[in-house]
Amino acid sequence: MYVLNSFEREGENKMRIPNVVVNGCSALILFLQNNLKVAEKVEWFKNLSNQYLILSHAIEALEPDAITREIINNFTEKYDALQSQCLFDDMPHKYKI
């Protein structure tokens, strides 16, 4: 906008309205980004997804003969801990279904 404003001729204010619109849009985008904390939620979701994947691989790596009640209880506790970290209120309804 600075470059476009520099081309303005004396007495003409053609760039004033686009300048206000662009500044308003950028302020709105920054407000939404800070208010919604998108970057933090994306990082949190990736971390939680990786923890679910690690748990899944640990279950798949078990031999059928080696499964005991203690191992099942351990995996259940880990799964419950991951579920308690997941904030379902922040997820849209279509993903909850």
Secondary structure by P-SEA (a helix, b strand, c coil): caaaaaacccccccaaaaaaaaaaaaaaaaaaaaaaaaaaaaaaaaaaaaaaaaaaaaaaacccccccaaaaaaaaaaaaaaaaacccccccccccc
